[in-house]
Amino acid sequence: MFTDNQDDTSKHSRVCIITGANSGIGLEAAKQISDKGYEVILACRSESRGKKAENDIKDLNPSANVKFMKLDLGSLDSIRHFVDDFHATGKPLHVLCNNAGLETSGYQQTEDGFEMTLGVNHLGHFLLTHLLLEDLKKTAERGEDVRIVVTASEVHNPKSPGGDRGVPAHIDLDNVMVTDPDSYDSWLTYKNSKLANVLFTYELARRLKDSGITANCLCPGFIPETGLLRDISMMRRFALYLVLPLLKWKGVVRTVKDGGETVAMVATDEKLKGVSGKYYVNTEEKESSKESYDKEIAIGFWKISENFVKLDEKYKIPAVM
Ligand SMILES: NC(=O)c1ccc[n+]([C@@H]2O[C@H](COP(=O)([O-])OP(=O)(O)OC[C@H]3O[C@@H](n4cnc5c(N)ncnc54)[C@H](OP(=O)(O)O)[C@@H]3O)[C@@H](O)[C@H]2O)c1
């Protein structure tokens, strides 16, 4: 934890929190955002990996203003502690990048008993966003550009390459979270968690309309060199090994630098100032899946998410009717 209480927030540069910033797309985005002069908080679950990321960024750019702070999105307690630690710094907040994500090979649970993929990729970020909203609102009330950015994925869309493999992504409001390890499908659960990211972003954008805070989501592209696929089954690893040359030849495979650029663009690009409720793939705005625009599912899912994380009334954001 670092403390830096200052009353005069105008002394600060723009501050960005990015989750999952010790690896892959998050680390690259953190570098690029700090290169633009932002103060970047690397919100990571492992102290050693988080500090290494901090040092790696400073080695590349000694004037980078980056700092690790501990955040485990698989623990509601850790999320609350992270927010307390952030508040203790006295810093304002301009950009929140909900980027961390994982795909597990088998059924796992978070500390609070949620299925791990939905728990980390959606529920952890859902709580984090609510607990940081007052900070974002305060910055927006000063007329500053304030953004929430969510790293989703094209695979949320059953019509996309990859998204069309296996059972299509769907949020079933009667059965949002897998609880039976025997029926666990890691690919479907990951796709559902990414659909959850898009539904959440659009509903957030609707609820925050006229608040001065924007909410957008993105797909960074298919980037097999990150750590995301580290836990996939041997069978999927082998299938990927077979198709990778073809995908590279077709130009589908992107680099970590490209993926980081997409996050950094949505987080900082001047031309996106005031733009909200959009989905970007690589650097282009794109339509997301049909279901991701379903307001009834979004509102029902929001309510269920509030109940899962036991959201205190004072943090609730009313739905727009
Ligand atoms: N790579 C792709 O092809 C691709 C495509 C579309 C979307 N995405 C999305 O891009 C985002 C970043 O993934 P990536 O590809 O860069 O993979 P990555 O290298 O594995 O990075 C994922 C990050 O999430 C962090 N994380 C995982 N569980 C966490 C937890 N409980 N609490 C806090 N942080 C946690 C990881 O931290 P640890 O090091 O501690 O595990 C890591 O820093 C994800 O949301 C992913 O769904 C990736």
PDBQT file of the ligand as one rigid body, heavy atoms in Angstrom, charges set to zero:
ROOT
HETATM    1  N1  LIG A 401      -5.506 -13.160 -24.788  1.00  0.00    +0.000 N 
HETATM    2  C1  LIG A 401      -6.569 -13.126 -25.570  1.00  0.00    +0.000 C 
HETATM    3  O1  LIG A 401      -6.608 -13.704 -26.663  1.00  0.00    +0.000 OA
HETATM    4  C2  LIG A 401      -7.794 -12.381 -25.113  1.00  0.00    +0.000 A 
HETATM    5  C3  LIG A 401      -8.834 -12.187 -26.058  1.00  0.00    +0.000 A 
HETATM    6  C4  LIG A 401      -9.968 -11.497 -25.661  1.00  0.00    +0.000 A 
HETATM    7  C5  LIG A 401     -10.064 -11.010 -24.385  1.00  0.00    +0.000 A 
HETATM    8  N2  LIG A 401      -9.058 -11.221 -23.480  1.00  0.00    +0.000 N 
HETATM    9  C6  LIG A 401      -9.218 -10.681 -22.129  1.00  0.00    +0.000 C 
HETATM   10  O2  LIG A 401      -8.105  -9.874 -21.831  1.00  0.00    +0.000 OA
HETATM   11  C7  LIG A 401      -7.969  -9.764 -20.405  1.00  0.00    +0.000 C 
HETATM   12  C8  LIG A 401      -6.516  -9.944 -20.040  1.00  0.00    +0.000 C 
HETATM   13  O3  LIG A 401      -6.127 -11.272 -20.343  1.00  0.00    +0.000 OA
HETATM   14  P1  LIG A 401      -4.700 -11.643 -20.944  1.00  0.00    +0.000 P 
HETATM   15  O4  LIG A 401      -4.946 -12.311 -22.251  1.00  0.00    +0.000 OA
HETATM   16  O5  LIG A 401      -3.770 -10.514 -20.849  1.00  0.00    +0.000 OA
HETATM   17  O6  LIG A 401      -4.287 -12.840 -19.957  1.00  0.00    +0.000 OA
HETATM   18  P2  LIG A 401      -3.204 -12.878 -18.769  1.00  0.00    +0.000 P 
HETATM   19  O7  LIG A 401      -1.844 -12.580 -19.298  1.00  0.00    +0.000 OA
HETATM   20  O8  LIG A 401      -3.416 -14.201 -18.110  1.00  0.00    +0.000 OA
HETATM   21  O9  LIG A 401      -3.651 -11.722 -17.813  1.00  0.00    +0.000 OA
HETATM   22  C9  LIG A 401      -4.754 -11.859 -16.957  1.00  0.00    +0.000 C 
HETATM   23  C10 LIG A 401      -4.521 -11.016 -15.739  1.00  0.00    +0.000 C 
HETATM   24  O10 LIG A 401      -5.654 -11.195 -14.871  1.00  0.00    +0.000 OA
HETATM   25  C11 LIG A 401      -5.149 -11.391 -13.568  1.00  0.00    +0.000 C 
HETATM   26  N3  LIG A 401      -6.045 -12.116 -12.666  1.00  0.00    +0.000 N 
HETATM   27  C12 LIG A 401      -6.512 -13.368 -12.791  1.00  0.00    +0.000 A 
HETATM   28  N4  LIG A 401      -7.234 -13.704 -11.714  1.00  0.00    +0.000 NA
HETATM   29  C13 LIG A 401      -7.219 -12.629 -10.882  1.00  0.00    +0.000 A 
HETATM   30  C14 LIG A 401      -7.748 -12.356  -9.601  1.00  0.00    +0.000 A 
HETATM   31  N5  LIG A 401      -8.437 -13.264  -8.893  1.00  0.00    +0.000 N 
HETATM   32  N6  LIG A 401      -7.548 -11.135  -9.058  1.00  0.00    +0.000 NA
HETATM   33  C15 LIG A 401      -6.823 -10.201  -9.707  1.00  0.00    +0.000 A 
HETATM   34  N7  LIG A 401      -6.264 -10.409 -10.918  1.00  0.00    +0.000 NA
HETATM   35  C16 LIG A 401      -6.454 -11.611 -11.487  1.00  0.00    +0.000 A 
HETATM   36  C17 LIG A 401      -3.865 -12.195 -13.775  1.00  0.00    +0.000 C 
HETATM   37  O11 LIG A 401      -3.079 -12.134 -12.594  1.00  0.00    +0.000 OA
HETATM   38  P3  LIG A 401      -2.129 -13.383 -12.159  1.00  0.00    +0.000 P 
HETATM   39  O12 LIG A 401      -0.839 -13.190 -12.878  1.00  0.00    +0.000 OA
HETATM   40  O13 LIG A 401      -2.041 -13.226 -10.685  1.00  0.00    +0.000 OA
HETATM   41  O14 LIG A 401      -2.830 -14.627 -12.570  1.00  0.00    +0.000 OA
HETATM   42  C18 LIG A 401      -3.276 -11.438 -14.942  1.00  0.00    +0.000 C 
HETATM   43  O15 LIG A 401      -2.606 -10.285 -14.517  1.00  0.00    +0.000 OA
HETATM   44  C19 LIG A 401      -8.917 -10.819 -19.825  1.00  0.00    +0.000 C 
HETATM   45  O16 LIG A 401     -10.088 -10.181 -19.353  1.00  0.00    +0.000 OA
HETATM   46  C20 LIG A 401      -9.253 -11.698 -21.013  1.00  0.00    +0.000 C 
HETATM   47  O17 LIG A 401     -10.517 -12.314 -20.879  1.00  0.00    +0.000 OA
HETATM   48  C21 LIG A 401      -7.922 -11.878 -23.838  1.00  0.00    +0.000 A 
ENDROOT
TORSDOF 0
